[in-house]
Structures are given as structure tokens and as C-alpha cells.
Amino acid sequence: MVTKLNGIATPFGALTMELKISDDGRSAKLRVEPLSDSSCKNIIVHLNGWTKDVGEKVIKLNPRKHNEFTIPIKL
């Protein structure tokens, strides 16, 4: 399964992101493209409720860089 947003308007510029669930359903790969407005300091992804109970419950992404992150999913 894949969920995509392509160029969705935000106060910080167009948001392009993709969340792709692995074939076995045990992880998801999140990809977020850079935002154009330099005033955005972080992109925050909340993980509560759908990830395994390991590590942080929040991911902070750099809005000026291409971000890719693999997230373990709680089954």
C-alpha cells in the first residue's frame, strides 16, 4: 500500500511525501521532499499508536533536505 501527497499547499511551500507499507506489513518507508520556505524549522511525524514500542514516538525531519525513514509497524 502506498499513500502519496504531491505538491499539497502548506504555509511552508508545497508538500510532497510518500508512505509505503512493506509487502509483509511489518514496516513502512516514509519519504518527504524538501519544503521551499526556510522559516520551517522541523517536520514532525507522530508515531503513537501504530509503531512498535521501540525508540522515539516522534520523528523530527529536516524540512530543507530529502528525508527517508523506515518505521517499524506494530502488528
N, C-alpha and C positions, 0 to 999 in steps of 0.2 A: 504494500500500500504506500502511496505517495500523496502528500499534501503539499501544494505549492502556492506561493503568493508571488506574483510577478509585477513589480513596479507599483505596489499599493501606496497611495499617497499617505504620508505621515508628516508631522511638523518638522521632521529632520531630513526630509527627502524621500524618494521612492524606496520602498522596502521590497527586496526580493529574497525569498527564503524557500527552503525545501526541507521537509521532514520525511524520511524514507524508512519504513519499517523493514527489518531484515526478513528473509523468507521464513525463518524459524520463529519469528515473533519475539525473540529474546533481546533485541536491541534496535535502536533507531539511530540513523545518521542525520544530524541537523546541519544544514549548510545555510549561512547567512552572508549575503553580499554587503560590501561597504555602503554606508549612507553618505550622502553628499554634504550634509550640514555638519561642520566641525564643532558646533556647540553641543552635540550629543556626546555625553561622556561614557556611557555604557549601554549595552543592550542586555537586559536582564531576562533570563529564562527560568521560570519557576518549575521545579521538578516534583513537588509534593504530590503524592497520591498515585503516580504512575511509574515511578522508577524503583529499582531495588534499594533497599535500605543501606546503601554504602555511600560514603563521601558526602559531598555538599548537596543541599536541597535547592541551591540557586547557582546558575552558571552566569558569570559576567563575561560578555563578549566585547571585544574592541570594535566599535562601530566604524572605524576607518580601515579595517582590514577584512580580508576574506576569512570567514570563520567556518571551520568544520569540527564537529564534535560528535563522538559516538556515545549514546546514552543507553545504559542497561535498563531493560524494562522488567517490572515486577509482574510475574505471571500468577 
